[in-house]
């Protein structure tokens, strides 16, 4: 199998697994305990927090460990909305957000909040003009993902944050797809809240983090004891916290070389597949993840293409049902023509992808597409 689905999940890095192993058997204490066993795991948690903070360029006390990206998004949006509902009940987001944002917004609408879902241009990028026009006197929060998981487009977070600050509006970003793939500096981006998911950059599944800028108050999502600086109750998941910390440490090692390598692999893949003709590349050519390629083949169905390339693991941009083809919300928001959108593949590479695998993948995808066209 050739794995080209790194945006869905990454494998756990060997170094991450090795760092976690002692905390499965040897160091098992509760970090809240004052004895030796507790102190060892407490140190491990704080070291992981230090690595995560260094990766994002923030203070250690601004990092809250969670069960993953979905919890971080829920905590950010619900926590800020309910804490600040007396100031206003209007939230701005986009039509291309992950369900962990869209579904939270739908819930908040049921609780009396109003949400504006902004469109994007044909490359999947939000227009600052639309953000500015959506701002109201009662707007309290803007939530915009940094990198789109389907087409890889990067959003102008720095400009959005600058605009929001003029109106005293907080900015949250779901950076699950960005952290570990491109530089994410909370100070440069001007963010108040930021979501991290460990399994998107070679950490384990079931662990994440939420950056909460100093001074930002959130209503609690999980009540109980005063773990995580009294922000999230529950005994820390030591094993996976250590894994997340190690993944963050690895992400800081020569990121430019890693990005350049992935960019070259995607360039090779794109050029090889474009030779088939009757296809289009989705996303922004200038502002994009280096590891992602969204390609649409005209008048074909993604499910059929995937079924005819059994040696490649990839994702589809459209779901096939018995009587219809459902296009993804992202492709729909980008106004990708239906005849192309239904044949969209998302191909994403990572640190373990080789050039030989890309060459083999090109040939297998070509064969599948030619067979279906015939």
KOLTI-105723 format. One record per residue: x, z, y of N, C-alpha, C, CB in turn. Coordinates in steps of 0.02 Angstrom, whole numbers, padded with zeros to 5 digits, always signed. Each point is the difference from the previous one (the first is absolute). Last residue first. Glycine has a CB too. Example, Ala and Ser with C-alpha at 12.3 -4.5 7.8 and 13.67 -1.06 7.14 Angstrom:
+00642+00354-00112+00042+00003+00059-00039+00037+00055+00059-00108-00032 -00044+00104-00254-00045+00000+00059+00045+00000+00060-00095+00062-00059 
end
This chain:
-00619-01028+00234-00014-00056-00045-00068+00008-00034+00124-00014-00019 -00043+00185+00157-00018-00058+00040-00016-00061-00043+00073+00044+00091 +00005+00155-00192-00067+00009+00026-00023-00060+00042+00019+00123-00001 +00203-00122-00081-00047-00001-00056-00072+00005+00024+00087+00051-00074 +00088-00023+00230-00007-00070-00020-00050-00008-00057+00119-00020+00035 -00067+00239+00036-00037-00036+00052-00011-00072-00020+00048+00076+00087 +00086+00058-00228-00069+00024+00000-00043-00039+00049+00040+00114-00032 +00193-00156+00026-00032-00025-00061-00074+00019-00002+00110+00007-00060 +00022+00081+00235-00009-00073+00008-00037-00029-00060+00106-00006+00068 -00041+00230-00078-00057-00008+00046-00014-00074+00010+00028+00108+00058 +00161-00055-00186-00061+00019-00036-00062-00008+00044+00067+00081-00068 +00148-00124+00162-00016-00050-00052-00066+00017-00035+00123-00022-00015 -00038+00176+00173-00019-00063+00033-00023-00051-00052+00082+00023+00094 +00012+00178-00171-00069+00008+00024-00025-00063+00034+00020+00122+00016 +00206-00110-00085-00045-00006-00058-00073+00005+00021+00089+00051-00072 +00072-00018+00238+00004-00070-00023-00047-00011-00059+00120-00007+00040 -00095+00227+00038-00037-00041+00049-00002-00073-00022+00033+00080+00092 +00097+00072-00217-00071+00011-00011-00042-00042+00047+00025+00116-00038 +00207-00118+00066-00018-00035-00062-00074+00008-00014+00117+00019-00045 -00022+00102+00222-00009-00071+00019-00021-00040-00061+00086+00012+00091 -00151+00247-00091+00060-00041+00001-00016-00072+00020+00050+00073-00089 -00155+00197+00120-00014-00071-00010+00064-00040+00005-00115+00015+00047 +00084+00226-00010+00020-00020-00067-00014-00074-00015-00021+00117-00037 -00034-00004+00248+00072+00010-00012+00023-00023-00069-00006+00096+00078 -00215-00214+00014+00029+00066+00014+00072+00003-00022-00112+00051-00012 -00131-00224+00071+00063+00014-00036+00026+00069+00020+00027-00123-00006 -00277-00025-00003+00043+00046+00038+00059+00020-00044-00098+00043+00066 -00136-00217-00034+00062+00009-00037+00047+00044+00040-00014-00113-00056 -00258+00027+00038+00046+00042+00038+00060+00014-00045-00094+00054+00068 -00102-00263-00056+00042+00046-00038+00041+00042+00048+00005-00079-00097 -00245-00087+00105+00056+00035+00032+00035+00048-00048-00060-00009+00108 -00144-00156-00103+00059-00012-00041+00063+00034+00026-00050-00108-00032 -00164+00117+00143-00016+00018-00070+00059-00011-00047-00120-00030+00023 +00135-00030+00211-00002+00072-00011-00012+00019-00073-00041+00013+00116 +00030-00243-00036+00068+00026-00009-00001+00074-00020+00042-00083+00085 -00244-00027-00041+00030-00040-00052+00074+00018-00013-00079-00092+00030 -00048+00195+00148-00019+00023-00066+00035-00038-00056-00110+00032+00047 +00224+00005+00197-00053-00042-00030-00014+00019-00073+00032-00093+00078 +00057+00270+00100+00032-00048-00046-00057-00040-00032+00101+00077-00022 -00107+00106+00198-00035-00065-00002+00037-00052-00041-00047+00026+00112 +00091+00216-00073+00047-00050+00026-00031-00070+00002+00094+00070-00044 -00212+00115-00048+00010+00015+00071+00047-00050+00032-00018+00121-00024 -00018-00138-00208-00062-00015+00036+00009+00010+00075-00066+00033-00102 +00239+00031-00042-00003-00073+00005-00063-00022+00038+00064-00010-00107 -00044+00241+00066+00055-00023+00042-00003-00076+00010+00070+00096-00040 -00221+00013-00109-00017+00012+00070+00053-00026+00048-00065+00101-00036 +00036-00220-00205+00021+00065+00027-00018+00006+00074+00093+00005-00084 -00240-00159-00084+00063-00003+00037+00017+00069+00028-00022-00120+00030 -00129+00034-00248+00000+00043+00059+00068+00000+00032-00089+00073-00051 -00070-00238-00116+00069+00020+00015-00002+00040+00064+00049-00103-00058 -00246+00052-00149+00026-00008+00068+00073+00019+00004-00114+00023+00046 -00034-00002-00242-00035-00052+00038+00028-00012+00069-00100+00031-00063 +00197+00125-00100-00033-00049-00043-00031-00058+00040-00023+00091-00081 +00227+00024+00198-00056+00030-00037-00035-00056-00038-00014+00092+00086 +00268-00046+00047-00048-00044-00032-00053+00040-00038+00088-00090-00010 +00083+00135+00234-00024+00026-00064-00054-00046-00028+00026+00117+00036 +00200-00145+00138-00072-00010-00008-00019+00024-00070-00001-00098+00080 +00224+00095-00005-00031+00015+00065-00075-00009-00002+00104-00035+00055 +00087+00110-00255-00042-00054+00028-00030+00022+00066-00025-00041-00116 +00268+00112-00026-00068+00017+00021-00036-00060+00029+00038+00117+00022 +00169-00078-00222-00012-00011+00071-00072+00019+00016+00085-00094+00004 +00112+00061-00214-00046+00052+00025-00006-00010+00075+00032+00082-00092 +00043-00254-00123+00010+00024+00069-00054+00050+00019+00052-00109+00030 -00036-00020-00238+00064+00035+00005+00014+00028+00069+00042-00073-00089 -00239-00063+00022+00000+00065-00034+00065+00040+00007-00079-00050-00078 -00061-00152+00192+00071+00019+00007+00009+00070-00028+00015-00074+00104 -00228-00033-00093+00043-00052-00027+00074+00012+00012-00093-00078+00016 -00083+00220+00066-00011-00004-00072+00046-00050-00033-00118+00032+00019 +00116-00010+00217+00031+00059-00032-00006-00003-00075-00026+00068+00101 -00086-00233+00024+00074-00009+00006+00035+00057-00036-00013-00059+00111 -00219+00072-00094+00020-00053-00048+00075-00011+00001-00112-00054+00015 +00017+00203+00141-00005+00028-00067+00022-00050-00053-00093+00074+00039 +00076-00142+00189+00059+00042-00013-00001+00028-00071+00004+00029+00121 -00116-00264-00056-00019+00071+00001+00061+00042-00021-00121-00028-00026 +00098-00226+00158+00012+00035-00062-00021+00073+00007+00096-00078-00027 -00096-00093+00206-00049-00017-00052+00016+00028-00069-00022-00102+00064 +00224+00117+00103-00065-00029+00015-00039-00018-00063+00049-00044+00106 +00135+00242-00067-00002-00067-00029-00071-00027+00006+00094+00028-00080 +00069+00172+00210-00066-00022-00023+00004-00072-00025-00056+00077+00082 +00224+00158-00031-00006-00072-00002-00066-00020-00032+00125-00010-00008 +00041+00223+00111-00070-00015-00016-00008-00076+00004-00043+00113+00045 +00258+00073-00066-00022-00069+00008-00072-00005-00021+00118-00044-00019 +00091+00244+00085-00068-00020-00017-00013-00074+00013-00036+00115+00025 +00231+00041+00029-00007-00005-00073-00065-00032-00023+00071+00099-00008 +00007-00039+00239+00047-00047-00028-00012-00016-00074+00082+00041+00082 -00269+00022+00113+00043+00033-00049+00047-00052-00031-00090+00086-00024 +00003-00143+00270-00024+00006-00069+00048+00041-00043-00058-00109+00013 +00027-00035+00227-00008+00072-00010-00029+00012-00070-00017+00019+00124 +00068-00243-00063+00049+00038+00039-00003+00074-00015-00008-00086+00089 -00143-00078-00187+00069-00021-00017+00054+00041+00035-00045-00114-00017 -00208+00185-00069+00034-00016+00063+00073-00017-00015-00078+00077+00064 -00140-00119-00236+00038+00054+00032+00034-00024+00063+00017+00050-00112 -00084-00195-00117-00039+00045+00043+00044+00055+00028-00103-00025-00068 +00129-00244-00033+00029+00067+00002-00041+00042+00049+00116-00046-00028 -00190-00179-00130+00014+00027+00067+00028+00071-00007-00091-00071+00052 +00043-00186-00199+00002+00073+00002+00015+00023+00072+00038+00006-00121 -00029-00236+00011-00069+00027+00001-00001+00076-00004-00040-00105-00053 +00271+00020-00029-00047-00031+00046-00069+00032-00007+00065-00106-00006 +00159+00149-00105-00059-00020-00037-00050-00037+00043+00017+00097-00075 +00184+00008+00156+00012-00067-00025-00059-00027-00040+00122+00025-00003 -00103+00201+00084-00028-00047+00050+00008-00073-00023+00027+00083+00091 +00069+00097-00217-00072-00009-00011-00031-00048+00049-00004+00115-00045 +00238-00060+00060-00013-00027-00066-00073-00015-00012+00098+00062-00041 -00027+00047+00239+00021-00070+00000-00015-00034-00067+00089+00029+00083 -00131+00205-00063-00045-00039+00042+00017-00075-00002-00015+00101+00075 +00158+00052-00187-00065-00005-00033-00048-00044+00039+00018+00114-00048 +00191-00064+00144+00010-00042-00059-00066-00012-00035+00116+00045-00012 -00118+00107+00188+00012-00068+00026+00008-00049-00057+00055+00048+00103 -00068+00179-00155-00065-00025+00019+00005-00071+00027-00038+00117+00025 +00237-00005-00076-00038-00012-00062-00068-00030+00016+00060+00096-00055 +00075-00027+00234+00027-00060-00031-00037-00017-00064+00111+00027+00049 -00165+00173+00062-00021-00057+00041+00024-00066-00031+00003+00073+00104 +00069+00129-00198-00071-00013-00017-00026-00060+00039-00017+00122-00025 +00236-00049+00075-00003-00024-00069-00072-00018-00020+00099+00072-00029 -00063+00029+00238+00026-00068-00001-00004-00030-00069+00077+00028+00095 -00135+00199-00068-00049-00044+00031+00021-00073-00002-00034+00095+00074 +00187+00068-00148-00057-00004-00046-00053-00047+00027+00023+00117-00038 +00162-00067+00173+00020-00043-00056-00058-00010-00049+00119+00040+00012 -00151+00110+00167+00005-00069+00025+00019-00049-00057+00033+00045+00113 -00043+00196-00148-00065-00034+00001+00004-00073+00022-00052+00109+00023 +00218+00089-00101+00009-00071+00016-00066-00040-00001+00114+00008-00049 -00156+00231-00010+00065-00031-00019-00002-00075+00013+00019+00090-00087 -00205+00069+00111+00044-00001+00058+00068-00033-00014-00058+00103+00038 -00114-00064-00205-00025-00051+00048+00045-00006+00061-00115+00023-00040 +00149+00146-00128+00023-00066-00022-00019-00054+00050-00010+00037-00118 -00069+00182+00155+00073-00002+00008+00027-00068-00019+00006+00123-00024 -00233-00082-00013+00013-00006+00072+00075-00004+00013-00105+00064+00025 +00037-00023-00244-00018-00069+00018+00013-00012+00074-00087-00002-00090 +00113+00220+00010+00055-00042-00024-00014-00073+00018+00023+00080-00094 -00191+00075+00142+00058+00013+00042+00059-00044-00019-00038+00117+00015 -00156-00121-00148-00012-00033+00064+00060+00008+00046-00123+00021-00013 +00129+00092-00193+00005-00072-00009-00010-00038+00064-00041+00015-00114 +00008+00218+00114+00071-00015-00008+00010-00075-00008+00020+00113-00054 -00238-00041+00055+00028+00009+00067+00075-00016-00001-00087+00088+00027 -00028-00081-00231-00009-00062+00036+00023+00004+00073-00096-00025-00074 +00116+00219-00067+00029-00057-00035-00004-00064+00041-00030+00053-00109 -00082+00146+00186+00073+00000+00007+00032-00063-00029-00003+00124-00004 -00231-00060+00107+00016-00039-00060+00076-00013+00000-00116-00055-00002 -00018+00269+00126+00034-00064+00007+00016-00032-00068+00049+00041+00108 -00259+00122-00059+00071+00006-00018+00033-00068-00001-00026+00102-00068 -00186-00052+00227+00017-00022-00068+00074+00006-00014-00097-00078+00002 -00044+00032+00241+00003+00052-00051+00016-00030-00068-00082+00068+00065 +00139-00144+00193-00029-00026-00062+00009+00052-00054+00024-00118+00034 +00037+00169+00190-00036-00062+00014-00034-00028-00063+00082-00024+00091 +00077+00221-00043-00072+00014+00009-00040-00063+00017+00031+00116+00037 +00200-00123-00102-00007+00024+00069-00073+00009+00019+00107-00059+00030 -00058+00007-00257+00015-00055+00046-00013+00019+00073-00029-00081-00092 -00095+00249-00060+00055-00045-00018+00009-00054+00054-00022+00021-00122 -00130+00192+00099+00033-00031+00058+00061-00043-00017-00040+00096+00066 -00198-00051-00217+00056+00039+00028+00036-00041+00054+00013+00063-00110 -00243-00157+00080+00028+00046-00049+00054+00042+00032-00026-00080-00093 -00120-00176+00129+00004+00071+00020+00026+00043-00057-00095-00018+00080 +00099-00253+00012+00001+00042-00061+00012+00073+00022+00043-00097-00072 -00066-00056+00243-00037-00038-00050-00006+00041-00064+00041-00108+00050 -00006+00181+00226+00023-00001-00070-00046-00042-00044+00051+00112+00017 -00011-00163+00244-00042+00045-00038+00021-00007-00074-00097-00008+00084 +00272-00038+00117-00047-00030-00047-00043+00053-00032+00081-00094-00021 +00097+00046+00251-00037+00046-00043-00050-00038-00043+00013+00090+00086 +00233-00132+00059-00063-00030-00024-00033+00049-00048+00046-00118+00014 +00169+00165+00078-00051+00007+00051-00068-00029-00019+00091-00003+00082 +00129-00093-00193-00004+00068+00026-00051+00003+00058+00121+00021-00034 -00150-00209-00154+00042+00014+00059-00012+00071+00025-00002-00121+00031 -00021+00028-00279-00045+00025+00052+00042+00021+00059-00086+00040-00087 +00099-00190-00160+00035+00022+00060-00052+00021+00051+00099-00077-00023 -00117+00067-00251-00031-00017+00063+00044+00028+00055-00116+00001-00050 +00142-00079-00230+00013+00044+00056-00039-00024+00060+00115+00027-00043 -00105-00040-00252+00004-00034+00064+00015+00050+00054-00080-00088-00039 +00033+00044-00252+00033+00039+00053+00004-00043+00063+00067+00066-00086 -00150-00144-00130-00031+00065+00008+00034+00045+00050-00037-00011-00115 +00182-00173-00016-00070-00004+00023-00027+00071+00008-00016-00112-00059 +00285+00061+00090-00054+00006-00050-00069-00008+00031+00073+00076-00066 +00138-00206+00176-00014+00069-00017-00056+00003-00052+00037+00038+00115 +00046-00240-00005+00041+00022-00057-00004+00075-00013+00075-00093+00025 -00209-00022+00149+00072-00012+00011+00043+00040-00050-00024-00020+00122 -00219+00018-00121+00012-00066+00031+00074-00012+00014-00114+00006+00050 +00013+00199-00139+00008-00051-00051+00008-00070+00028-00067+00071-00074 +00032+00131+00215+00063-00001-00037+00009-00058-00047-00003+00119+00009 -00131-00101+00229-00018+00002-00071+00063-00009-00041-00116-00045+00023 +00032+00117+00249+00052-00022-00046-00027+00006-00072+00092+00035+00081 -00185-00036+00202-00010+00009-00072+00056-00030-00041-00123+00000+00020 +00081+00107+00246+00026-00055-00040-00005+00017-00074+00079-00033+00093 -00139+00106+00191-00013+00013-00071+00023-00060-00040-00099+00076+00028 +00140-00073+00201-00020+00071-00005-00010+00021-00072-00054-00008+00113 +00215-00200+00012-00057+00022-00040-00012+00076+00003+00022-00097-00075 +00144-00083+00172-00044+00041+00041-00061+00027-00036+00038-00067+00094 +00168-00074-00154-00068-00027-00006-00051+00039+00040+00030-00040-00113 +00198+00111+00104-00002-00068+00028-00070-00029+00000+00117-00016-00038 -00087+00225-00064+00012+00006+00072-00002-00069+00033+00070+00103-00020 -00089-00083-00216-00060+00023+00034+00009+00006+00075-00030+00061-00103 +00139-00229-00079+00024+00054+00043-00058+00024+00043+00118-00049+00002 -00050-00119-00219-00059+00033+00027+00024+00062+00038-00076-00043-00095 +00176-00206-00026+00011+00062+00037-00065+00027+00029+00116-00039+00028 -00139-00102-00250+00024-00015+00067+00013+00066+00036-00064-00111+00004 +00015+00128-00228+00007-00073+00000+00028-00025+00067-00095-00008-00082 +00046+00240+00035+00046-00021-00053+00009-00075-00003-00034+00099-00062 -00182-00025+00179+00055+00047-00011+00042-00021-00060-00071+00093+00050 -00130-00216+00006+00057-00012+00044+00060+00045-00015-00080-00036+00086 -00146+00039-00188+00036-00061-00020+00063-00012+00040-00109-00047-00032 -00028+00240+00077+00015+00000-00071+00040-00061-00021-00104+00064-00020 +00013+00028+00239+00064-00035-00009+00021-00002-00074+00034+00037+00115 -00247+00005+00066+00010+00001-00072+00063-00041-00013-00126+00013-00027 +00063+00115+00262+00015-00062-00035+00009+00014-00075+00054-00047+00103 -00162+00154+00152+00020+00009-00069+00016-00067-00031-00072+00103-00010 +00038+00017+00272+00009-00059-00042+00025+00020-00069+00024-00069+00102 -00168+00177+00134+00049+00008-00053+00003-00064-00042-00020+00125-00003 -00045-00098+00272-00028-00012-00066+00055+00006-00053-00089-00077+00049 +00080+00079+00210+00001+00064-00036-00034-00005-00069+00000+00060+00110 +00049-00241+00050-00069+00026-00003-00005+00066-00038-00040-00118+00006 +00246-00001+00022-00029-00004+00068-00070+00030+00002+00067-00103+00021 +00047+00079-00228+00024+00058+00038-00028+00000+00072+00104+00000-00069 -00145-00185-00080-00040+00059-00015+00020+00060+00042-00013-00042-00116 +00140-00158+00130-00066-00009+00030-00044+00062-00011+00009-00124-00019 +00200+00118-00084+00010+00004+00072-00067-00006+00036+00116-00048-00012 -00115+00016-00221+00011+00070+00018+00007+00010+00075+00054+00018-00111 -00068-00238+00025-00065+00034-00007+00006+00073+00021-00032-00078-00093 +00228-00050+00084-00041-00020+00058-00068+00034-00002+00060-00110+00003 +00085+00145-00186+00032+00028+00061-00043-00015+00061+00113-00014-00052 -00174-00079-00160-00016+00071+00008+00028+00029+00065+00000+00010-00123 -00058-00250+00018+00038+00022+00059-00014+00073+00017-00003-00117+00044 -00003+00004-00301-00040+00008+00060+00042+00025+00059-00100+00022-00072 +00149-00176-00165+00015+00062+00036-00039+00001+00065+00115+00006-00052 -00154-00142-00199+00005-00001+00073+00011+00069+00029-00074-00100+00000 +00039+00025-00240+00064+00024+00026+00007+00003+00075+00047-00044-00101 -00231-00014-00069+00037-00056+00029+00065+00021+00034-00109-00056+00017 -00026+00218-00143-00014-00065-00030+00044-00056+00027-00116+00038-00017 +00119+00195+00095+00021-00002-00069-00010-00068-00033-00028+00120-00006 +00083-00054+00270-00056-00015-00043+00024-00011-00072-00061-00051+00097 +00167+00210+00102+00012-00060-00039-00059-00012-00046+00124+00018+00005 -00145+00153+00158+00060-00034+00026+00010-00066-00037+00052+00112+00029 -00297+00007+00023+00055-00002-00049+00060-00037+00029-00083+00002-00095 -00100+00138+00238+00019-00069-00017+00058+00002-00049-00039-00042+00113 -00150+00203+00038+00036-00002-00064+00012-00073-00019-00053+00110-00036 -00020+00065+00258+00009-00069-00022+00041+00002-00064-00005-00046+00119 -00157+00233+00039+00050-00017-00051+00001-00075-00013-00014+00113-00052 -00132-00002+00214+00048+00054-00012+00057-00020-00047-00093+00080+00018 -00117-00176+00166+00046-00018-00055+00052+00054-00008-00018-00123+00022 -00164+00104+00148-00005+00048-00054+00043-00018-00061-00116+00025+00039 +00104-00162+00162+00015+00068+00023-00001+00052-00056-00047-00032+00110 +00106-00214-00187-00055+00028+00039+00020+00070+00024-00086-00067-00065 +00198-00180-00051+00008+00069+00022-00058+00021+00046+00125-00012-00009 -00090-00212-00079-00039+00044-00043+00003+00073+00022+00022-00078-00094 +00104-00101+00198-00072-00009+00015-00043+00048-00041+00023-00120+00027 +00212+00115-00064-00014+00024+00068-00075-00004+00015+00114-00036+00037 -00037-00056-00239+00007+00073+00000-00021+00029+00067+00093-00008-00084 -00083-00224+00063-00058+00026-00035+00001+00077-00003-00004-00106-00068 +00189-00008+00160-00058-00008+00044-00063+00029-00032+00052-00104+00049 +00149+00087-00171+00000+00058+00045-00061-00002+00047+00126+00006-00006 -00121-00115-00242+00012-00019+00069-00006+00062+00045-00043-00118-00021 +00115+00087-00254-00049+00023+00049+00020-00022+00070-00028+00098-00074 +00087-00224-00166+00027+00046+00051-00053+00016+00052+00115-00047-00018 -00116-00115-00174-00012+00068-00021+00024+00053+00049+00008-00041-00114 -00014-00206+00131+00059+00023-00036-00007+00073-00024+00069-00079+00069 -00236-00038+00063+00007-00036-00063+00062+00019-00040-00060-00093+00053 -00039+00280+00109+00006-00072+00009+00012-00033-00068+00046+00016+00117 -00197+00208-00092+00070-00018+00005+00004-00076+00010+00037+00098-00074 -00233+00114+00127+00021-00059-00037+00075-00010+00006-00113-00053+00019 -00020+00299-00007+00025-00057+00038+00021-00059-00044+00037+00081+00087 -00213+00134-00087+00043-00034-00048+00025-00065+00032-00061+00051-00099 -00044+00202+00182+00007-00071+00017+00051-00031-00047-00030+00022+00123 -00141+00209-00132+00064-00033-00016-00003-00073+00020+00018+00080-00095 -00143+00184+00134-00005-00072+00006+00068-00032-00011-00097+00012+00081 -00031+00234-00168+00053-00034+00038-00015-00075+00004+00085+00087-00037 -00215+00085-00087-00014-00005+00071+00054-00031+00042-00067+00097-00016 +00052-00069-00231+00005+00067+00031-00007-00003+00076+00073+00035-00094 -00070-00229-00043-00056+00039-00025-00002+00070+00031+00005-00064-00107 +00177-00075+00152-00059-00029+00032-00063+00038-00021+00056-00113+00005 +00147+00164-00110-00004+00030+00067-00060-00027+00039+00125+00014-00001 -00078-00108-00210-00023+00069-00007-00008+00033+00068+00059+00007-00111 +00034-00220+00105-00071-00004-00018-00030+00070-00007+00020-00111-00058 +00211+00095+00091-00036-00017+00061-00075-00005-00012+00101-00061+00041 +00039+00092-00225+00000+00061+00040-00039-00012+00064+00111+00036-00048 -00073-00220-00089-00051+00045-00030-00004+00066+00037+00021-00053-00111 +00145-00105+00179-00067-00027+00010-00054+00048-00026+00047-00116-00007 +00182+00167-00034-00017+00008+00071-00072-00022+00011+00120-00020+00033 -00029+00001-00246+00010+00071+00015-00008+00014+00075+00077+00008-00097 -00084-00233+00007-00062+00038-00010+00006+00075+00016-00028-00083-00087 +00190-00084+00218-00008+00019-00070-00066+00038-00008+00126+00005-00016 -00109-00176+00224+00029+00062-00025-00012+00009-00075-00017+00051+00114 -00050-00229+00054+00045-00014-00056+00032+00063-00029+00022-00111+00050 -00171+00089+00147-00037-00025-00058+00044-00009-00062-00077-00056+00080 +00128+00244+00117-00003-00072-00009-00039-00018-00063+00110-00012+00060 -00129+00227+00130+00043-00020-00056-00005-00076-00006-00016+00112-00061 -00064+00118+00229+00015-00071-00005+00045-00012-00061-00011-00015+00126 -00182+00212-00031+00062-00015-00034+00009-00076-00003-00007+00107-00068 -00150+00107+00197+00012-00071-00011+00070-00011-00028-00079-00029+00093 -00043+00233-00006-00016-00017-00070+00010-00074-00014-00083+00094-00001 +00167+00130+00182-00028-00067-00009-00011-00014-00074+00056-00040+00105 +00007+00254-00010+00030-00044+00050-00031-00070-00003+00106+00065-00007 -00162+00106-00150-00027+00020+00065+00027-00044+00057-00010+00117-00043 +00088-00139-00184-00066-00030+00010-00032+00020+00067-00014+00001-00123 +00237+00047+00001-00006-00024+00069-00069-00029+00016+00122-00022-00002 -00056+00111-00215+00033+00046+00045-00013-00018+00073+00088+00019-00086 -00166-00160-00088-00039+00062+00003+00031+00051+00048-00038-00021-00118 +00153-00185+00084-00068-00012+00026-00039+00064+00008+00002-00112-00054 +00215+00116-00047+00003-00010+00073-00070-00009+00029+00113-00052-00013 -00095+00078-00222+00027+00058+00034+00001-00007+00075+00069+00021-00099 -00134-00204-00037-00051+00053+00001+00025+00060+00039-00044-00039-00111 +00200-00137+00087-00061-00022+00035-00053+00054+00005+00024-00114-00039 +00184+00161-00077+00013-00022+00069-00065-00016+00037+00110-00047-00038 -00120+00104-00192+00018+00058+00041+00010-00020+00073+00053+00053-00100 -00092-00224-00057-00060+00042+00007+00014+00059+00046-00038-00034-00114 +00220-00103+00055-00046-00035+00044-00063+00040+00013+00044-00108-00042 +00109+00195-00113+00030+00000+00067-00046-00034+00051+00114+00001-00051 -00173-00008-00177-00011+00067+00029+00028+00003+00071+00004+00051-00115 +00034-00250-00002-00072+00009+00012-00014+00068+00031-00026-00076-00096 +00250+00020+00026-00022-00034+00061-00073+00012+00016+00085-00085-00023 +00027+00275-00126+00009-00072+00004-00028-00029+00064-00004-00004-00123 +00009+00240+00062-00004-00030-00067+00008-00075+00001-00074+00093-00034 +00195+00067+00221-00068-00009-00024+00002-00031-00070-00043-00015+00118 +00206+00148+00091-00004-00034-00064-00072-00002-00024+00118+00035-00028 -00009-00027+00283-00045+00037-00046-00004-00040-00065-00068+00050+00097 +00232-00034+00143-00015-00033-00063-00043+00046-00044+00109-00065+00007 -00009+00122+00208-00053-00049+00013-00020-00038-00063+00044-00011+00116 +00136+00175-00098-00066+00034+00002-00057-00048+00016+00059+00103+00036 +00169-00179-00037-00022+00019-00068-00069+00031+00000+00119+00019-00030 -00057-00197+00220+00019+00067-00018-00027+00017-00070+00001+00034+00122 +00058-00292-00062-00043+00052+00028+00026+00069-00021-00100-00078-00002 +00154-00168-00067+00027+00023+00064-00048+00049+00034+00061-00109+00012 -00070+00001-00238-00050-00017+00052+00023+00018+00070-00088+00016-00085 +00226+00031-00105-00019-00070-00009-00047-00022+00057+00012+00012-00125 +00051+00215+00112+00056-00041+00023-00018-00074-00004+00081+00089-00037 -00234+00068-00049+00002+00003+00073+00056-00044+00028-00046+00116-00006 +00030-00091-00227-00058-00038+00024+00001-00002+00077-00067+00032-00102 +00230+00100-00005+00013-00071-00012-00057-00043+00029+00065+00029-00105 -00093+00204+00113+00054-00020+00045+00015-00075-00007+00048+00116-00005 -00198-00013-00143-00031-00007+00066+00051-00025+00051-00082+00092-00029 +00159-00039-00184-00039-00061-00003-00033-00014+00068-00020+00017-00123 +00131+00186+00097+00049-00055+00001-00035-00067+00000+00083+00072-00060 -00213+00120+00036+00023-00007+00069+00054-00054+00007-00026+00120+00019 -00059-00066-00234-00054-00026+00042+00024-00014+00070-00084+00062-00069 +00231+00044-00079-00009-00070-00019-00054-00033+00042+00035+00028-00116 +00005+00205+00140+00056-00039+00028-00010-00075-00015+00077+00099-00014 -00226+00049-00086-00012-00002+00072+00054-00042+00035-00056+00114-00006 +00077-00068-00223-00048-00054+00012-00017-00005+00075-00046+00016-00116 +00192+00156+00051+00030-00064-00019-00047-00058+00014+00067+00059-00088 -00140+00166+00120+00044-00023+00053+00032-00067-00015+00022+00120+00028 -00159-00008-00189-00039-00026+00056+00044-00029+00055-00089+00083-00026 +00191+00026-00155-00032-00062-00024-00041-00032+00056-00005+00048-00116 +00108+00164+00157+00048-00056-00006-00033-00065-00019+00086+00082-00032 -00251+00091+00150+00057+00008-00045+00041-00064-00007-00066+00087-00063 -00143-00058+00191+00060+00022+00036+00061+00007-00045-00074+00058+00080 -00154-00230-00084+00028+00062-00028+00066+00016+00033-00057-00023-00109 -00071-00178+00149-00025+00056+00039+00027+00067-00025-00104-00066+00024 +00148-00147-00132+00036+00005+00063-00023+00058+00044+00016-00122-00006 -00018+00113-00265-00048-00013+00054+00037+00010+00066-00099+00038-00071 +00232-00112-00162-00030+00054+00039-00050-00023+00052+00104+00062-00018 +00047-00178-00152-00072-00002-00005-00036+00051+00044+00016-00041-00116 +00226-00083+00034-00023+00031+00062-00076-00007+00004+00110-00025+00058 -00011-00054-00259+00044+00054+00022-00025+00038+00061+00094-00066-00046 -00221-00124-00053+00015+00052-00048+00037+00060+00030+00003-00088-00086 -00078-00100+00216-00051-00002-00052+00011+00059-00049-00009-00126+00011 +00155+00069+00170-00058+00037+00024-00059-00003-00048+00039-00022+00116 +00171-00098-00149+00012+00072-00004-00061+00042+00020+00120-00023+00023 -00134-00222-00007+00003+00028-00067+00013+00076-00003+00039-00111-00035 -00042-00048+00233-00060+00038-00017+00008+00041-00064-00066-00089+00055 +00236-00061+00026-00007+00056+00046-00059+00045-00018+00051-00070+00090 -00016-00130-00211+00053+00048-00015-00004+00062+00045+00072-00095-00038 -00220-00086+00078-00017+00033-00063+00052+00053-00018-00057-00105-00039 +00102-00030+00225-00057+00044+00014-00018+00039-00063-00043-00080+00088 +00207-00086-00103+00027+00058+00036-00055+00050+00016+00089-00072+00049 -00149-00134-00148+00036+00042-00048+00026+00064+00034+00033-00103-00066 -00252-00017+00164+00072-00012-00002+00034+00049-00049-00003-00042+00120 -00252-00047-00138+00037+00058+00023+00075-00014-00008-00095+00079-00032 -00077-00282+00078+00023+00044-00054+00037+00060+00030+00010-00099-00080 -00203-00014+00224+00069-00012-00019+00017+00042-00061+00032-00027+00120 -00275-00086-00022+00039+00060-00014+00071-00020-00018-00104+00062-00039 -00046-00208+00153-00050+00041-00035+00032+00067-00018-00057-00103-00047 +00188-00063+00146-00044+00029+00050-00056+00042-00032+00026-00096+00076 +00135-00028-00207+00029+00060+00029-00044+00032+00054+00112-00047-00024 -00120-00146-00152-00056+00037+00028+00023+00067+00030-00076-00054-00084 +00179-00128-00067-00004-00022+00070-00059+00034+00034+00052-00111-00029 +00105+00106-00215-00043+00043+00042+00004-00022+00073+00017+00095-00079 +00013-00208-00176+00032+00000+00066-00047+00037+00047+00062-00110-00021 -00027+00111-00265-00041+00000+00061+00043+00000+00063-00090+00061-00062 
end
